Amino acid sequence: MKQFFAFTAAPLLALTMLASEADAQQFSKRKQYNTVGVSLNAMNYFGDITPKPSIPSFRAGATRPNLGLTFTHRFAPRISARASLSYGRITGDDAKAADQNDGDAKYRYNRNMNFRNDIFELAGVGIFDLVENRNNYIKRPDFVPYLFGGVGVIRHNPKGENEDGNIVALQPLRTEGQSSGYSLTQFVIPFGAGARYKLNKSFDIGLELGFRKTFTDYLDDVSTNYVADRSLLGSDDAKYFGWDITRELAGTYTEAQQASGQRGKSNEKDWYTTLGVSVNYILAPRVRNPKFR
C-alpha cells in the first residue's frame, strides 16, 4: 500500500498537466477563468505514534483542524492548476493511541511519547477533471469529480509536553542523539481526489481528500533508536523525552533496558492527510470586444 501511494503522485501529475494541444486550442482565453477559495479540513497523521505502525492506521481523537486558501486557474476543458497556502496541526500520544493489553502495541504504550506539530504548507498541484467543460464558467457542469497531484513545501516544528506540563520544541533536544537536528523545512507530494458542486453562477462548494507523502520520519520526533547512555542527552527536557518518559510496564522494557533499543521505525516516513470542504468563488473573466476599424 505504501508503494501504491508513493508512486501514484508522479503519473497523476503528468496526466494532469499535459493537456493535449487540440484541447488547448479549442479552449479559448474567453473560456478560461480564475477561482479563489477557502477550505476547512480535518487533519490527521500516520507515523510512529498511531494505534498501529502502518499508513491506514489513525486515531479519530487525534484529528485537528486545517485551514487553507487557494487560487486556481482553468487552462483547458479538463485541466486546472492550483496554488494553496494552508495551516494545520497534527498530534499523537502513545498513552491514547496504543493499547497496553495488546502484545505489540504495549511497547508503544510503554514508550509513552507525545507530540503536536503545527504545519504550514505551500503547494502547487495540477487538477484533472473527470467531467470536461468546453463552455465558459456560467455553463460549467453541476457536479465534477477530479484528481489532483503536485509538489509542496512545509515548515513544521514538533513539540511535546514535558513532565512539568510545559510545551517545548523537540527538534533542538536531539532526543535520539543525532549529531545535528533534522530539517524543519521539507518537501511533500500532495495528491488525492475530490468533487465540486455548482451552487450558482459564481460559487462552487467542494469535498476533497488529500494525502501528503513526506520525506521525513520526524514529524513526531520519533524515528530510530534510544541513545546508548542517558548521559549523552544534554538538557533536562532532552533526558525526559529521550529517556525518562518511558513507563514501567510489565512485559516490556524498562529505562535500564532501553539503551540503544528500538524507539521508532526509520524505514517508514511520516504522512499526513486532509479531508474537508471548500467554498470557491469564480472571478468572472473580462471579455474584450473586438474594435471596429
Disulfide bonds with the S-S distance in Angstrom:
none
